Amino acid sequence: MRAYRLQRICDQLIARDLGGILLFDPLNIRHATDTTNMQLWTAYNPARACFIAASGYLVLWDFHGCEHLSLHLPLINEVRCGASFFYFETGNRTDEHAVHFGAQVDELLRKHAGDNRRLAVDRIEVAGLRALEAQGIHICDGQAVTEHARMIKGPDEILAMRCAIASCEAALG
C-alpha cells in the first residue's frame, strides 16, 4: 500500500511537470509516508514536512527529537528536523528558520529534479513561501496533486477500507 501511494503521487508530479511536492498537511504526510506523529497538533502547528521528488526520493522533516519514529519505514530516504518556521516554535527568528529550510528544499530540488524548478506545495506559512520563492522556486498547487493521487485506490487500500467497515459494523452490533 505504501509503495502504491507514493507511486500515485509521483505519477501526478510527472503528469504535471513538477519537480516535486512539499507537504505540510498532516493528512497528506500520513498518506505519503505512513507516519503518524502528532497529527492533531501539527494540523495547527506546521512542525513537520515532507519533500517528494518526482523520481520518488522522499525526505521527512519531523519535529525535533522525534526522528526515530519513522526510521523503520522503508520508503523514507532521509529523516531530518528543522521544518519548524512558525511563530510558536521560532518566535522572532521565524524568517531565519524559513530561509534555512528553503535552502534545504532548494538543494533537494536541484539534486533530484535537475532544472525543474516547479514545486507543488499543499499549504505553507508565509515566511516559508517567501523563502522558497527567494530561491527561485516556482510554487504550484499541491493540494490538487494529493487529491488526484488519492482518487484511485489500490487493492490493498480497498481491503483496508473493507476491514475498517467490517470493524465498525461489528462494533455497532
N, C-alpha and C positions, 0 to 999 in steps of 0.2 A: 504494500500500500504506500509506504514512504517513497519508494523509487518511482512509482506511478505518478504520485502527486508532484514530485519535483520535476519529472519529465513534462507533465502538463504545463507547469509554469514556464519551463524552458521553451516549449513549443510556442507558447503565446509570445514570449520575448522575441523569438526568431521571426514569427509571423508579423510582428510589429516593427521589426528592425531596431530593436532595443539592445543595448549592450548588457543591460542587467536591470535588476529591480532592487530597491531598498525598501524594506518593510519595517514598520514600527507598530502597526496594529497587532495586538497580541493574538487575535484570532488568525490573522494571516501568517504570523510567525509559527503558530501551532500547526497550522495546516501544512506549511512548507517544511518544517523541521521535526515535528512531533515533540517539541519541548513545551513544558507547561509552567515554567517558573513565574510566579506572581501575576497571573493573568489579569485578575481584577485590578490590582494596584497599578500595573503598567498600562491599563486602559486609560488611566488619567495621568500617569507619570511615565513618559516615554523613556524608560531606563534601559530598554533592550532594543536591538535592531538586528536585521538580517540582510545581508547582501547575497544575491544570487546572480551569477553571470549567466548569460545565455548558453554558455558551454556547460553549465551545471555546477561550477565551482561555488561553494556555499560557505559564507563566513557568518557566524553568530556572535554578536556582542551581547554578553549577558551582564547583569548587574554585578558590580564588584563583589568578589567573594563567592560568587555562585557559578563560576566557570565549570566546576566539577559536575554539575547537574546534567550536563549534556555530552560529556566526553564519551559516553558509551554509544552514542548514535552514529551509525556508520556513514551517513550522507553528509555530515558536517565536516568540512575540511579544516576549519580553524575555529577556535573559540577565543574571543578577545573580550576585554572590558573597555569601557570608555565611551559608550554611546550616549551617556547622560549629559545633555546640554539644555536642561530645563531648570528654571529658577530654584525650585525646592532643593535640588541637588547641587547646583553650581553657583547660586547667588549672583553676585556682581561679575563673576567670571564666565558667565554663560557664553558670550561671544568667543572668548578664548577657547573654551572647550569645543564649541561648534567648529571653529577653524581647524582644530586638531583632528576632529572626527572627519571633517570634509576632506582633509588631506589624505586620510586613510582610505576613504572611498575613492578618491581620485586615483590613488596608487592601484587599488584593486581593479578599477575600471580600465586603466591603461594596460595593466598586466593581462587581464582576462578578456578584454573586448577590443583591444587594439585601438584603432582610430575612431571607433564608435563612441561618441560622447553623449549618447541618448540614454538616460537613466529614468526608469519608471520609479515613482515613489508613491506609496499608498497614503501616507499622511506624515507631516513633519512640522516641527516648531519653526518659527520664523527665522531664528538665528541659524538653524541648520540649513534651511533653504538658501539663505544668503551665502552661507559658506560654500555650499555646493556650486551655486551659480558663479561665485568668485573664482572657482577652479575651472570655469569654462564648461561645466557640465550642463547639458540641456535637459531640464526636468520635464517628464511626461506623466500622465495619469497612470498610477499604479493600481488603483482600485479596480479599474476595468480589467486589467491583466489578471488579477487574482480571481475576480468573479467568473471570468470566462474559463480560467483554468479549472475551477471547481464545478463548472456546469455539467461536464460529463463524468460520471462516476465509473471507477474501475471495479472489477469483480470483487476484490477484497473489501472495497468500500460498501458495496451493496450487501455483502454478507454481514459486515459490521452493523449496518443500518438495520437489517432484519433481526440481528441478535438483540440490538437495543430495543426495537419494537416489541419483540417477544418478552424481554425482561419487564418492560413497562406493563404489557398486558397481563403477565403473570402476577405482578405486584398489585394490580387493580382487581384481580380476582376472578 
